[in-house]
């Protein structure tokens, strides 16, 4: 069963240099203190497992993997402000 694309955030221990970052061309990297946060859309499970395999192959420390919810805001998400002038 194919998986729909998803937006993912991956926290890695340490600050990655240009060479290590080149292993993740579909991800945007942002240094956060002593960590690197990779964010990007992964097309399916295979792409997700490919990124995880790269992390393992490079000997990087995976701290967190999370899928970021995207899409329309549900109607019960809070009041909607309209008609402000």
mmCIF file of the N, C-alpha and C atoms, coordinates in Angstrom:
data_MODEL
# 
_entry.id   MODEL 
# 
loop_
_atom_site.group_PDB 
_atom_site.id 
_atom_site.type_symbol 
_atom_site.label_atom_id 
_atom_site.label_alt_id 
_atom_site.label_comp_id 
_atom_site.label_asym_id 
_atom_site.label_entity_id 
_atom_site.label_seq_id 
_atom_site.pdbx_PDB_ins_code 
_atom_site.Cartn_x 
_atom_site.Cartn_y 
_atom_site.Cartn_z 
_atom_site.occupancy 
_atom_site.B_iso_or_equiv 
_atom_site.pdbx_formal_charge 
_atom_site.auth_seq_id 
_atom_site.auth_comp_id 
_atom_site.auth_asym_id 
_atom_site.auth_atom_id 
_atom_site.pdbx_PDB_model_num 
ATOM 1   N N  . UNK A 1 1  ? 0.845   -1.170 0.000  1.00 0.00 ? 1  UNK A N  1 
ATOM 2   C CA . UNK A 1 1  ? 0.000   0.000  0.000  1.00 0.00 ? 1  UNK A CA 1 
ATOM 3   C C  . UNK A 1 1  ? 0.898   1.243  0.000  1.00 0.00 ? 1  UNK A C  1 
ATOM 4   N N  . UNK A 1 2  ? 0.822   2.106  -1.007 1.00 0.00 ? 2  UNK A N  1 
ATOM 5   C CA . UNK A 1 2  ? 1.663   3.296  -1.073 1.00 0.00 ? 2  UNK A CA 1 
ATOM 6   C C  . UNK A 1 2  ? 1.296   4.313  0.006  1.00 0.00 ? 2  UNK A C  1 
ATOM 7   N N  . UNK A 1 3  ? 2.286   5.050  0.436  1.00 0.00 ? 3  UNK A N  1 
ATOM 8   C CA . UNK A 1 3  ? 2.089   6.089  1.436  1.00 0.00 ? 3  UNK A CA 1 
ATOM 9   C C  . UNK A 1 3  ? 2.127   7.443  0.754  1.00 0.00 ? 3  UNK A C  1 
ATOM 10  N N  . UNK A 1 4  ? 1.260   8.353  1.174  1.00 0.00 ? 4  UNK A N  1 
ATOM 11  C CA . UNK A 1 4  ? 1.242   9.697  0.619  1.00 0.00 ? 4  UNK A CA 1 
ATOM 12  C C  . UNK A 1 4  ? 2.467   10.466 1.084  1.00 0.00 ? 4  UNK A C  1 
ATOM 13  N N  . UNK A 1 5  ? 2.872   11.483 0.338  1.00 0.00 ? 5  UNK A N  1 
ATOM 14  C CA . UNK A 1 5  ? 4.003   12.307 0.773  1.00 0.00 ? 5  UNK A CA 1 
ATOM 15  C C  . UNK A 1 5  ? 3.717   12.948 2.130  1.00 0.00 ? 5  UNK A C  1 
ATOM 16  N N  . UNK A 1 6  ? 4.767   13.200 2.883  1.00 0.00 ? 6  UNK A N  1 
ATOM 17  C CA . UNK A 1 6  ? 4.621   13.835 4.185  1.00 0.00 ? 6  UNK A CA 1 
ATOM 18  C C  . UNK A 1 6  ? 5.771   14.781 4.459  1.00 0.00 ? 6  UNK A C  1 
ATOM 19  N N  . UNK A 1 7  ? 5.519   15.755 5.295  1.00 0.00 ? 7  UNK A N  1 
ATOM 20  C CA . UNK A 1 7  ? 6.544   16.700 5.723  1.00 0.00 ? 7  UNK A CA 1 
ATOM 21  C C  . UNK A 1 7  ? 7.140   16.166 7.018  1.00 0.00 ? 7  UNK A C  1 
ATOM 22  N N  . UNK A 1 8  ? 8.469   16.042 7.051  1.00 0.00 ? 8  UNK A N  1 
ATOM 23  C CA . UNK A 1 8  ? 9.148   15.453 8.198  1.00 0.00 ? 8  UNK A CA 1 
ATOM 24  C C  . UNK A 1 8  ? 10.184  16.396 8.774  1.00 0.00 ? 8  UNK A C  1 
ATOM 25  N N  . UNK A 1 9  ? 10.382  16.286 10.102 1.00 0.00 ? 9  UNK A N  1 
ATOM 26  C CA . UNK A 1 9  ? 11.450  16.997 10.808 1.00 0.00 ? 9  UNK A CA 1 
ATOM 27  C C  . UNK A 1 9  ? 12.323  15.923 11.457 1.00 0.00 ? 9  UNK A C  1 
ATOM 28  N N  . UNK A 1 10 ? 13.629  16.026 11.205 1.00 0.00 ? 10 UNK A N  1 
ATOM 29  C CA . UNK A 1 10 ? 14.578  15.047 11.727 1.00 0.00 ? 10 UNK A CA 1 
ATOM 30  C C  . UNK A 1 10 ? 15.655  15.800 12.491 1.00 0.00 ? 10 UNK A C  1 
ATOM 31  N N  . UNK A 1 11 ? 15.793  15.516 13.780 1.00 0.00 ? 11 UNK A N  1 
ATOM 32  C CA . UNK A 1 11 ? 16.837  16.132 14.604 1.00 0.00 ? 11 UNK A CA 1 
ATOM 33  C C  . UNK A 1 11 ? 18.025  15.186 14.691 1.00 0.00 ? 11 UNK A C  1 
ATOM 34  N N  . UNK A 1 12 ? 19.204  15.728 14.410 1.00 0.00 ? 12 UNK A N  1 
ATOM 35  C CA . UNK A 1 12 ? 20.431  14.944 14.418 1.00 0.00 ? 12 UNK A CA 1 
ATOM 36  C C  . UNK A 1 12 ? 21.409  15.600 15.379 1.00 0.00 ? 12 UNK A C  1 
ATOM 37  N N  . UNK A 1 13 ? 22.094  14.786 16.183 1.00 0.00 ? 13 UNK A N  1 
ATOM 38  C CA . UNK A 1 13 ? 23.096  15.301 17.100 1.00 0.00 ? 13 UNK A CA 1 
ATOM 39  C C  . UNK A 1 13 ? 24.307  15.806 16.334 1.00 0.00 ? 13 UNK A C  1 
ATOM 40  N N  . UNK A 1 14 ? 24.790  16.984 16.706 1.00 0.00 ? 14 UNK A N  1 
ATOM 41  C CA . UNK A 1 14 ? 25.961  17.566 16.059 1.00 0.00 ? 14 UNK A CA 1 
ATOM 42  C C  . UNK A 1 14 ? 25.576  18.511 14.937 1.00 0.00 ? 14 UNK A C  1 
ATOM 43  N N  . UNK A 1 15 ? 26.540  19.325 14.556 1.00 0.00 ? 15 UNK A N  1 
ATOM 44  C CA . UNK A 1 15 ? 26.332  20.253 13.433 1.00 0.00 ? 15 UNK A CA 1 
ATOM 45  C C  . UNK A 1 15 ? 26.940  19.610 12.198 1.00 0.00 ? 15 UNK A C  1 
ATOM 46  N N  . UNK A 1 16 ? 26.111  19.402 11.188 1.00 0.00 ? 16 UNK A N  1 
ATOM 47  C CA . UNK A 1 16 ? 26.572  18.735 9.976  1.00 0.00 ? 16 UNK A CA 1 
ATOM 48  C C  . UNK A 1 16 ? 27.267  19.722 9.049  1.00 0.00 ? 16 UNK A C  1 
ATOM 49  N N  . UNK A 1 17 ? 28.378  19.273 8.467  1.00 0.00 ? 17 UNK A N  1 
ATOM 50  C CA . UNK A 1 17 ? 29.086  20.085 7.490  1.00 0.00 ? 17 UNK A CA 1 
ATOM 51  C C  . UNK A 1 17 ? 28.502  19.894 6.098  1.00 0.00 ? 17 UNK A C  1 
ATOM 52  N N  . UNK A 1 18 ? 29.075  20.590 5.140  1.00 0.00 ? 18 UNK A N  1 
ATOM 53  C CA . UNK A 1 18 ? 28.568  20.558 3.756  1.00 0.00 ? 18 UNK A CA 1 
ATOM 54  C C  . UNK A 1 18 ? 28.591  19.161 3.161  1.00 0.00 ? 18 UNK A C  1 
ATOM 55  N N  . UNK A 1 19 ? 29.633  18.398 3.454  1.00 0.00 ? 19 UNK A N  1 
ATOM 56  C CA . UNK A 1 19 ? 29.731  17.050 2.887  1.00 0.00 ? 19 UNK A CA 1 
ATOM 57  C C  . UNK A 1 19 ? 28.606  16.157 3.392  1.00 0.00 ? 19 UNK A C  1 
ATOM 58  N N  . UNK A 1 20 ? 28.360  16.170 4.711  1.00 0.00 ? 20 UNK A N  1 
ATOM 59  C CA . UNK A 1 20 ? 27.282  15.348 5.270  1.00 0.00 ? 20 UNK A CA 1 
ATOM 60  C C  . UNK A 1 20 ? 25.921  15.838 4.776  1.00 0.00 ? 20 UNK A C  1 
ATOM 61  N N  . UNK A 1 21 ? 25.745  17.145 4.692  1.00 0.00 ? 21 UNK A N  1 
ATOM 62  C CA . UNK A 1 21 ? 24.462  17.687 4.236  1.00 0.00 ? 21 UNK A CA 1 
ATOM 63  C C  . UNK A 1 21 ? 24.172  17.329 2.788  1.00 0.00 ? 21 UNK A C  1 
ATOM 64  N N  . UNK A 1 22 ? 25.205  17.116 1.990  1.00 0.00 ? 22 UNK A N  1 
ATOM 65  C CA . UNK A 1 22 ? 24.993  16.755 0.584  1.00 0.00 ? 22 UNK A CA 1 
ATOM 66  C C  . UNK A 1 22 ? 24.321  15.387 0.447  1.00 0.00 ? 22 UNK A C  1 
ATOM 67  N N  . UNK A 1 23 ? 24.294  14.607 1.516  1.00 0.00 ? 23 UNK A N  1 
ATOM 68  C CA . UNK A 1 23 ? 23.620  13.309 1.499  1.00 0.00 ? 23 UNK A CA 1 
ATOM 69  C C  . UNK A 1 23 ? 22.106  13.444 1.616  1.00 0.00 ? 23 UNK A C  1 
ATOM 70  N N  . UNK A 1 24 ? 21.634  14.669 1.892  1.00 0.00 ? 24 UNK A N  1 
ATOM 71  C CA . UNK A 1 24 ? 20.205  14.911 2.090  1.00 0.00 ? 24 UNK A CA 1 
ATOM 72  C C  . UNK A 1 24 ? 19.732  16.052 1.187  1.00 0.00 ? 24 UNK A C  1 
ATOM 73  N N  . UNK A 1 25 ? 19.795  15.872 -0.134 1.00 0.00 ? 25 UNK A N  1 
ATOM 74  C CA . UNK A 1 25 ? 19.490  16.977 -1.053 1.00 0.00 ? 25 UNK A CA 1 
ATOM 75  C C  . UNK A 1 25 ? 18.038  17.457 -1.006 1.00 0.00 ? 25 UNK A C  1 
ATOM 76  N N  . UNK A 1 26 ? 17.123  16.609 -0.564 1.00 0.00 ? 26 UNK A N  1 
ATOM 77  C CA . UNK A 1 26 ? 15.716  17.020 -0.537 1.00 0.00 ? 26 UNK A CA 1 
ATOM 78  C C  . UNK A 1 26 ? 15.313  17.668 0.781  1.00 0.00 ? 26 UNK A C  1 
ATOM 79  N N  . UNK A 1 27 ? 16.264  17.810 1.704  1.00 0.00 ? 27 UNK A N  1 
ATOM 80  C CA . UNK A 1 27 ? 15.961  18.350 3.025  1.00 0.00 ? 27 UNK A CA 1 
ATOM 81  C C  . UNK A 1 27 ? 16.604  19.720 3.209  1.00 0.00 ? 27 UNK A C  1 
ATOM 82  N N  . UNK A 1 28 ? 15.946  20.567 3.991  1.00 0.00 ? 28 UNK A N  1 
ATOM 83  C CA . UNK A 1 28 ? 16.487  21.873 4.369  1.00 0.00 ? 28 UNK A CA 1 
ATOM 84  C C  . UNK A 1 28 ? 17.112  21.709 5.751  1.00 0.00 ? 28 UNK A C  1 
ATOM 85  N N  . UNK A 1 29 ? 18.364  22.126 5.890  1.00 0.00 ? 29 UNK A N  1 
ATOM 86  C CA . UNK A 1 29 ? 19.074  21.976 7.162  1.00 0.00 ? 29 UNK A CA 1 
ATOM 87  C C  . UNK A 1 29 ? 19.108  23.293 7.916  1.00 0.00 ? 29 UNK A C  1 
ATOM 88  N N  . UNK A 1 30 ? 18.931  23.190 9.242  1.00 0.00 ? 30 UNK A N  1 
ATOM 89  C CA . UNK A 1 30 ? 19.004  24.368 10.097 1.00 0.00 ? 30 UNK A CA 1 
ATOM 90  C C  . UNK A 1 30 ? 19.763  23.980 11.372 1.00 0.00 ? 30 UNK A C  1 
ATOM 91  N N  . UNK A 1 31 ? 20.905  24.638 11.629 1.00 0.00 ? 31 UNK A N  1 
ATOM 92  C CA . UNK A 1 31 ? 21.622  24.352 12.877 1.00 0.00 ? 31 UNK A CA 1 
ATOM 93  C C  . UNK A 1 31 ? 20.843  24.914 14.070 1.00 0.00 ? 31 UNK A C  1 
ATOM 94  N N  . UNK A 1 32 ? 20.728  24.130 15.111 1.00 0.00 ? 32 UNK A N  1 
ATOM 95  C CA . UNK A 1 32 ? 20.035  24.534 16.349 1.00 0.00 ? 32 UNK A CA 1 
ATOM 96  C C  . UNK A 1 32 ? 20.931  24.140 17.516 1.00 0.00 ? 32 UNK A C  1 
ATOM 97  N N  . UNK A 1 33 ? 21.747  25.071 17.983 1.00 0.00 ? 33 UNK A N  1 
ATOM 98  C CA . UNK A 1 33 ? 22.674  24.768 19.069 1.00 0.00 ? 33 UNK A CA 1 
ATOM 99  C C  . UNK A 1 33 ? 23.671  23.717 18.627 1.00 0.00 ? 33 UNK A C  1 
ATOM 100 N N  . UNK A 1 34 ? 23.711  22.619 19.348 1.00 0.00 ? 34 UNK A N  1 
ATOM 101 C CA . UNK A 1 34 ? 24.641  21.535 19.008 1.00 0.00 ? 34 UNK A CA 1 
ATOM 102 C C  . UNK A 1 34 ? 23.966  20.459 18.156 1.00 0.00 ? 34 UNK A C  1 
ATOM 103 N N  . UNK A 1 35 ? 22.858  20.784 17.531 1.00 0.00 ? 35 UNK A N  1 
ATOM 104 C CA . UNK A 1 35 ? 22.121  19.832 16.694 1.00 0.00 ? 35 UNK A CA 1 
ATOM 105 C C  . UNK A 1 35 ? 21.905  20.410 15.304 1.00 0.00 ? 35 UNK A C  1 
ATOM 106 N N  . UNK A 1 36 ? 21.494  19.537 14.395 1.00 0.00 ? 36 UNK A N  1 
ATOM 107 C CA . UNK A 1 36 ? 21.067  19.947 13.060 1.00 0.00 ? 36 UNK A CA 1 
ATOM 108 C C  . UNK A 1 36 ? 19.656  19.429 12.862 1.00 0.00 ? 36 UNK A C  1 
ATOM 109 N N  . UNK A 1 37 ? 18.769  20.293 12.404 1.00 0.00 ? 37 UNK A N  1 
ATOM 110 C CA . UNK A 1 37 ? 17.390  19.891 12.124 1.00 0.00 ? 37 UNK A CA 1 
ATOM 111 C C  . UNK A 1 37 ? 17.202  19.869 10.613 1.00 0.00 ? 37 UNK A C  1 
ATOM 112 N N  . UNK A 1 38 ? 16.800  18.713 10.103 1.00 0.00 ? 38 UNK A N  1 
ATOM 113 C CA . UNK A 1 38 ? 16.495  18.546 8.683  1.00 0.00 ? 38 UNK A CA 1 
ATOM 114 C C  . UNK A 1 38 ? 14.982  18.552 8.526  1.00 0.00 ? 38 UNK A C  1 
ATOM 115 N N  . UNK A 1 39 ? 14.478  19.316 7.578  1.00 0.00 ? 39 UNK A N  1 
ATOM 116 C CA . UNK A 1 39 ? 13.044  19.378 7.325  1.00 0.00 ? 39 UNK A CA 1 
ATOM 117 C C  . UNK A 1 39 ? 12.815  19.245 5.826  1.00 0.00 ? 39 UNK A C  1 
ATOM 118 N N  . UNK A 1 40 ? 11.825  18.439 5.454  1.00 0.00 ? 40 UNK A N  1 
ATOM 119 C CA . UNK A 1 40 ? 11.519  18.318 4.036  1.00 0.00 ? 40 UNK A CA 1 
ATOM 120 C C  . UNK A 1 40 ? 10.396  17.347 3.773  1.00 0.00 ? 40 UNK A C  1 
ATOM 121 N N  . UNK A 1 41 ? 9.918   17.378 2.550  1.00 0.00 ? 41 UNK A N  1 
ATOM 122 C CA . UNK A 1 41 ? 8.866   16.471 2.102  1.00 0.00 ? 41 UNK A CA 1 
ATOM 123 C C  . UNK A 1 41 ? 9.514   15.191 1.606  1.00 0.00 ? 41 UNK A C  1 
ATOM 124 N N  . UNK A 1 42 ? 9.022   14.071 2.113  1.00 0.00 ? 42 UNK A N  1 
ATOM 125 C CA . UNK A 1 42 ? 9.461   12.756 1.645  1.00 0.00 ? 42 UNK A CA 1 
ATOM 126 C C  . UNK A 1 42 ? 8.263   12.096 0.976  1.00 0.00 ? 42 UNK A C  1 
ATOM 127 N N  . UNK A 1 43 ? 8.485   11.618 -0.219 1.00 0.00 ? 43 UNK A N  1 
ATOM 128 C CA . UNK A 1 43 ? 7.391   11.163 -1.087 1.00 0.00 ? 43 UNK A CA 1 
ATOM 129 C C  . UNK A 1 43 ? 6.664   9.915  -0.594 1.00 0.00 ? 43 UNK A C  1 
ATOM 130 N N  . UNK A 1 44 ? 7.383   9.026  0.089  1.00 0.00 ? 44 UNK A N  1 
ATOM 131 C CA . UNK A 1 44 ? 6.764   7.778  0.529  1.00 0.00 ? 44 UNK A CA 1 
ATOM 132 C C  . UNK A 1 44 ? 7.636   7.118  1.589  1.00 0.00 ? 44 UNK A C  1 
ATOM 133 N N  . UNK A 1 45 ? 7.220   5.931  2.040  1.00 0.00 ? 45 UNK A N  1 
ATOM 134 C CA . UNK A 1 45 ? 7.988   5.195  3.065  1.00 0.00 ? 45 UNK A CA 1 
ATOM 135 C C  . UNK A 1 45 ? 9.391   4.895  2.599  1.00 0.00 ? 45 UNK A C  1 
ATOM 136 N N  . UNK A 1 46 ? 9.530   4.566  1.332  1.00 0.00 ? 46 UNK A N  1 
ATOM 137 C CA . UNK A 1 46 ? 10.841  4.240  0.787  1.00 0.00 ? 46 UNK A CA 1 
ATOM 138 C C  . UNK A 1 46 ? 11.797  5.424  0.915  1.00 0.00 ? 46 UNK A C  1 
ATOM 139 N N  . UNK A 1 47 ? 11.314  6.631  0.628  1.00 0.00 ? 47 UNK A N  1 
ATOM 140 C CA . UNK A 1 47 ? 12.147  7.835  0.758  1.00 0.00 ? 47 UNK A CA 1 
ATOM 141 C C  . UNK A 1 47 ? 12.509  8.073  2.226  1.00 0.00 ? 47 UNK A C  1 
ATOM 142 N N  . UNK A 1 48 ? 11.569  7.869  3.120  1.00 0.00 ? 48 UNK A N  1 
ATOM 143 C CA . UNK A 1 48 ? 11.829  8.037  4.549  1.00 0.00 ? 48 UNK A CA 1 
ATOM 144 C C  . UNK A 1 48 ? 12.906  7.057  5.013  1.00 0.00 ? 48 UNK A C  1 
ATOM 145 N N  . UNK A 1 49 ? 12.746  5.798  4.646  1.00 0.00 ? 49 UNK A N  1 
ATOM 146 C CA . UNK A 1 49 ? 13.738  4.799  5.054  1.00 0.00 ? 49 UNK A CA 1 
ATOM 147 C C  . UNK A 1 49 ? 15.085  5.042  4.387  1.00 0.00 ? 49 UNK A C  1 
ATOM 148 N N  . UNK A 1 50 ? 15.085  5.636  3.197  1.00 0.00 ? 50 UNK A N  1 
ATOM 149 C CA . UNK A 1 50 ? 16.340  5.997  2.542  1.00 0.00 ? 50 UNK A CA 1 
ATOM 150 C C  . UNK A 1 50 ? 17.100  7.057  3.324  1.00 0.00 ? 50 UNK A C  1 
ATOM 151 N N  . UNK A 1 51 ? 16.385  8.064  3.830  1.00 0.00 ? 51 UNK A N  1 
ATOM 152 C CA . UNK A 1 51 ? 17.018  9.113  4.644  1.00 0.00 ? 51 UNK A CA 1 
ATOM 153 C C  . UNK A 1 51 ? 17.545  8.508  5.942  1.00 0.00 ? 51 UNK A C  1 
ATOM 154 N N  . UNK A 1 52 ? 16.752  7.643  6.562  1.00 0.00 ? 52 UNK A N  1 
ATOM 155 C CA . UNK A 1 52 ? 17.207  6.995  7.796  1.00 0.00 ? 52 UNK A CA 1 
ATOM 156 C C  . UNK A 1 52 ? 18.438  6.121  7.545  1.00 0.00 ? 52 UNK A C  1 
ATOM 157 N N  . UNK A 1 53 ? 18.486  5.457  6.404  1.00 0.00 ? 53 UNK A N  1 
ATOM 158 C CA . UNK A 1 53 ? 19.648  4.639  6.056  1.00 0.00 ? 53 UNK A CA 1 
ATOM 159 C C  . UNK A 1 53 ? 20.890  5.510  5.863  1.00 0.00 ? 53 UNK A C  1 
ATOM 160 N N  . UNK A 1 54 ? 20.717  6.691  5.265  1.00 0.00 ? 54 UNK A N  1 
ATOM 161 C CA . UNK A 1 54 ? 21.835  7.627  5.094  1.00 0.00 ? 54 UNK A CA 1 
ATOM 162 C C  . UNK A 1 54 ? 22.362  8.081  6.457  1.00 0.00 ? 54 UNK A C  1 
ATOM 163 N N  . UNK A 1 55 ? 21.455  8.380  7.367  1.00 0.00 ? 55 UNK A N  1 
ATOM 164 C CA . UNK A 1 55 ? 21.847  8.796  8.711  1.00 0.00 ? 55 UNK A CA 1 
ATOM 165 C C  . UNK A 1 55 ? 22.678  7.699  9.372  1.00 0.00 ? 55 UNK A C  1 
ATOM 166 N N  . UNK A 1 56 ? 22.211  6.474  9.262  1.00 0.00 ? 56 UNK A N  1 
ATOM 167 C CA . UNK A 1 56 ? 22.943  5.340  9.850  1.00 0.00 ? 56 UNK A CA 1 
ATOM 168 C C  . UNK A 1 56 ? 24.284  5.125  9.164  1.00 0.00 ? 56 UNK A C  1 
ATOM 169 N N  . UNK A 1 57 ? 24.308  5.180  7.831  1.00 0.00 ? 57 UNK A N  1 
ATOM 170 C CA . UNK A 1 57 ? 25.546  4.945  7.085  1.00 0.00 ? 57 UNK A CA 1 
ATOM 171 C C  . UNK A 1 57 ? 26.619  5.982  7.411  1.00 0.00 ? 57 UNK A C  1 
ATOM 172 N N  . UNK A 1 58 ? 26.190  7.207  7.704  1.00 0.00 ? 58 UNK A N  1 
ATOM 173 C CA . UNK A 1 58 ? 27.137  8.267  8.050  1.00 0.00 ? 58 UNK A CA 1 
ATOM 174 C C  . UNK A 1 58 ? 27.515  8.253  9.526  1.00 0.00 ? 58 UNK A C  1 
ATOM 175 N N  . UNK A 1 59 ? 26.905  7.365  10.299 1.00 0.00 ? 59 UNK A N  1 
ATOM 176 C CA . UNK A 1 59 ? 27.206  7.269  11.720 1.00 0.00 ? 59 UNK A CA 1 
ATOM 177 C C  . UNK A 1 59 ? 26.693  8.446  12.528 1.00 0.00 ? 59 UNK A C  1 
ATOM 178 N N  . UNK A 1 60 ? 25.596  9.053  12.058 1.00 0.00 ? 60 UNK A N  1 
ATOM 179 C CA . UNK A 1 60 ? 25.030  10.203 12.744 1.00 0.00 ? 60 UNK A CA 1 
ATOM 180 C C  . UNK A 1 60 ? 24.094  9.752  13.854 1.00 0.00 ? 60 UNK A C  1 
ATOM 181 N N  . UNK A 1 61 ? 23.902  10.615 14.837 1.00 0.00 ? 61 UNK A N  1 
ATOM 182 C CA . UNK A 1 61 ? 23.032  10.313 15.964 1.00 0.00 ? 61 UNK A CA 1 
ATOM 183 C C  . UNK A 1 61 ? 21.635  10.866 15.699 1.00 0.00 ? 61 UNK A C  1 
ATOM 184 N N  . UNK A 1 62 ? 20.680  9.975  15.480 1.00 0.00 ? 62 UNK A N  1 
ATOM 185 C CA . UNK A 1 62 ? 19.285  10.363 15.272 1.00 0.00 ? 62 UNK A CA 1 
ATOM 186 C C  . UNK A 1 62 ? 18.668  10.648 16.636 1.00 0.00 ? 62 UNK A C  1 
ATOM 187 N N  . UNK A 1 63 ? 18.223  11.883 16.837 1.00 0.00 ? 63 UNK A N  1 
ATOM 188 C CA . UNK A 1 63 ? 17.623  12.275 18.105 1.00 0.00 ? 63 UNK A CA 1 
ATOM 189 C C  . UNK A 1 63 ? 16.103  12.224 18.068 1.00 0.00 ? 63 UNK A C  1 
ATOM 190 N N  . UNK A 1 64 ? 15.529  12.604 16.924 1.00 0.00 ? 64 UNK A N  1 
ATOM 191 C CA . UNK A 1 64 ? 14.067  12.653 16.825 1.00 0.00 ? 64 UNK A CA 1 
ATOM 192 C C  . UNK A 1 64 ? 13.649  12.624 15.364 1.00 0.00 ? 64 UNK A C  1 
ATOM 193 N N  . UNK A 1 65 ? 12.563  11.932 15.113 1.00 0.00 ? 65 UNK A N  1 
ATOM 194 C CA . UNK A 1 65 ? 11.930  11.914 13.798 1.00 0.00 ? 65 UNK A CA 1 
ATOM 195 C C  . UNK A 1 65 ? 10.461  12.202 14.031 1.00 0.00 ? 65 UNK A C  1 
ATOM 196 N N  . UNK A 1 66 ? 9.933   13.224 13.365 1.00 0.00 ? 66 UNK A N  1 
ATOM 197 C CA . UNK A 1 66 ? 8.516   13.521 13.517 1.00 0.00 ? 66 UNK A CA 1 
ATOM 198 C C  . UNK A 1 66 ? 7.923   13.954 12.188 1.00 0.00 ? 66 UNK A C  1 
ATOM 199 N N  . UNK A 1 67 ? 6.671   13.564 11.998 1.00 0.00 ? 67 UNK A N  1 
ATOM 200 C CA . UNK A 1 67 ? 5.940   14.004 10.821 1.00 0.00 ? 67 UNK A CA 1 
ATOM 201 C C  . UNK A 1 67 ? 5.171   15.259 11.210 1.00 0.00 ? 67 UNK A C  1 
ATOM 202 N N  . UNK A 1 68 ? 5.276   16.277 10.379 1.00 0.00 ? 68 UNK A N  1 
ATOM 203 C CA . UNK A 1 68 ? 4.621   17.555 10.642 1.00 0.00 ? 68 UNK A CA 1 
ATOM 204 C C  . UNK A 1 68 ? 3.274   17.553 9.936  1.00 0.00 ? 68 UNK A C  1 
ATOM 205 N N  . UNK A 1 69 ? 2.180   17.712 10.678 1.00 0.00 ? 69 UNK A N  1 
ATOM 206 C CA . UNK A 1 69 ? 0.867   17.723 10.041 1.00 0.00 ? 69 UNK A CA 1 
ATOM 207 C C  . UNK A 1 69 ? 0.735   18.926 9.105  1.00 0.00 ? 69 UNK A C  1 
ATOM 208 N N  . UNK A 1 70 ? 0.200   18.678 7.940  1.00 0.00 ? 70 UNK A N  1 
ATOM 209 C CA . UNK A 1 70 ? -0.075  19.739 6.979  1.00 0.00 ? 70 UNK A CA 1 
ATOM 210 C C  . UNK A 1 70 ? -1.487  19.560 6.459  1.00 0.00 ? 70 UNK A C  1 
ATOM 211 N N  . UNK A 1 71 ? -2.017  20.622 5.898  1.00 0.00 ? 71 UNK A N  1 
ATOM 212 C CA . UNK A 1 71 ? -3.352  20.520 5.331  1.00 0.00 ? 71 UNK A CA 1 
ATOM 213 C C  . UNK A 1 71 ? -4.243  21.610 5.878  1.00 0.00 ? 71 UNK A C  1 
ATOM 214 N N  . UNK A 1 72 ? -5.505  21.558 5.523  1.00 0.00 ? 72 UNK A N  1 
ATOM 215 C CA . UNK A 1 72 ? -6.431  22.599 5.971  1.00 0.00 ? 72 UNK A CA 1 
ATOM 216 C C  . UNK A 1 72 ? -6.622  22.548 7.480  1.00 0.00 ? 72 UNK A C  1 
ATOM 217 N N  . UNK A 1 73 ? -6.879  23.700 8.064  1.00 0.00 ? 73 UNK A N  1 
ATOM 218 C CA . UNK A 1 73 ? -7.142  23.785 9.491  1.00 0.00 ? 73 UNK A CA 1 
ATOM 219 C C  . UNK A 1 73 ? -8.524  23.216 9.773  1.00 0.00 ? 73 UNK A C  1 
ATOM 220 N N  . UNK A 1 74 ? -8.612  22.295 10.735 1.00 0.00 ? 74 UNK A N  1 
ATOM 221 C CA . UNK A 1 74 ? -9.928  21.736 11.045 1.00 0.00 ? 74 UNK A CA 1 
ATOM 222 C C  . UNK A 1 74 ? -10.871 22.806 11.595 1.00 0.00 ? 74 UNK A C  1 
ATOM 223 N N  . UNK A 1 75 ? -12.169 22.641 11.378 1.00 0.00 ? 75 UNK A N  1 
ATOM 224 C CA . UNK A 1 75 ? -13.126 23.656 11.810 1.00 0.00 ? 75 UNK A CA 1 
ATOM 225 C C  . UNK A 1 75 ? -13.104 23.901 13.313 1.00 0.00 ? 75 UNK A C  1 
ATOM 226 N N  . UNK A 1 76 ? -12.731 22.919 14.116 1.00 0.00 ? 76 UNK A N  1 
ATOM 227 C CA . UNK A 1 76 ? -12.727 23.078 15.568 1.00 0.00 ? 76 UNK A CA 1 
ATOM 228 C C  . UNK A 1 76 ? -11.373 23.566 16.104 1.00 0.00 ? 76 UNK A C  1 
ATOM 229 N N  . UNK A 1 77 ? -10.524 24.125 15.238 1.00 0.00 ? 77 UNK A N  1 
ATOM 230 C CA . UNK A 1 77 ? -9.189  24.554 15.650 1.00 0.00 ? 77 UNK A CA 1 
ATOM 231 C C  . UNK A 1 77 ? -9.210  25.898 16.380 1.00 0.00 ? 77 UNK A C  1 
ATOM 232 N N  . UNK A 1 78 ? -10.318 26.550 16.433 1.00 0.00 ? 78 UNK A N  1 
ATOM 233 C CA . UNK A 1 78 ? -10.386 27.824 17.135 1.00 0.00 ? 78 UNK A CA 1 
ATOM 234 C C  . UNK A 1 78 ? -11.193 28.821 16.340 1.00 0.00 ? 78 UNK A C  1 
ATOM 235 N N  . UNK A 1 79 ? -11.392 30.002 16.906 1.00 0.00 ? 79 UNK A N  1 
ATOM 236 C CA . UNK A 1 79 ? -12.215 30.999 16.207 1.00 0.00 ? 79 UNK A CA 1 
ATOM 237 C C  . UNK A 1 79 ? -11.523 31.517 14.969 1.00 0.00 ? 79 UNK A C  1 
ATOM 238 N N  . UNK A 1 80 ? -12.302 31.746 13.941 1.00 0.00 ? 80 UNK A N  1 
ATOM 239 C CA . UNK A 1 80 ? -11.782 32.324 12.716 1.00 0.00 ? 80 UNK A CA 1 
ATOM 240 C C  . UNK A 1 80 ? -12.163 33.802 12.693 1.00 0.00 ? 80 UNK A C  1 
ATOM 241 N N  . UNK A 1 81 ? -11.212 34.649 12.422 1.00 0.00 ? 81 UNK A N  1 
ATOM 242 C CA . UNK A 1 81 ? -11.476 36.084 12.405 1.00 0.00 ? 81 UNK A CA 1 
ATOM 243 C C  . UNK A 1 81 ? -11.673 36.517 10.954 1.00 0.00 ? 81 UNK A C  1 
ATOM 244 N N  . UNK A 1 82 ? -12.834 37.067 10.678 1.00 0.00 ? 82 UNK A N  1 
ATOM 245 C CA . UNK A 1 82 ? -13.131 37.530 9.324  1.00 0.00 ? 82 UNK A CA 1 
ATOM 246 C C  . UNK A 1 82 ? -13.720 38.927 9.400  1.00 0.00 ? 82 UNK A C  1 
ATOM 247 N N  . UNK A 1 83 ? -13.632 39.638 8.311  1.00 0.00 ? 83 UNK A N  1 
ATOM 248 C CA . UNK A 1 83 ? -14.280 40.936 8.209  1.00 0.00 ? 83 UNK A CA 1 
ATOM 249 C C  . UNK A 1 83 ? -13.640 42.050 9.017  1.00 0.00 ? 83 UNK A C  1 
ATOM 250 N N  . UNK A 1 84 ? -12.344 41.938 9.313  1.00 0.00 ? 84 UNK A N  1 
ATOM 251 C CA . UNK A 1 84 ? -11.666 43.002 10.066 1.00 0.00 ? 84 UNK A CA 1 
ATOM 252 C C  . UNK A 1 84 ? -11.313 44.130 9.126  1.00 0.00 ? 84 UNK A C  1 
ATOM 253 N N  . UNK A 1 85 ? -11.598 45.377 9.542  1.00 0.00 ? 85 UNK A N  1 
ATOM 254 C CA . UNK A 1 85 ? -11.291 46.538 8.719  1.00 0.00 ? 85 UNK A CA 1 
ATOM 255 C C  . UNK A 1 85 ? -10.474 47.517 9.490  1.00 0.00 ? 85 UNK A C  1 
# 
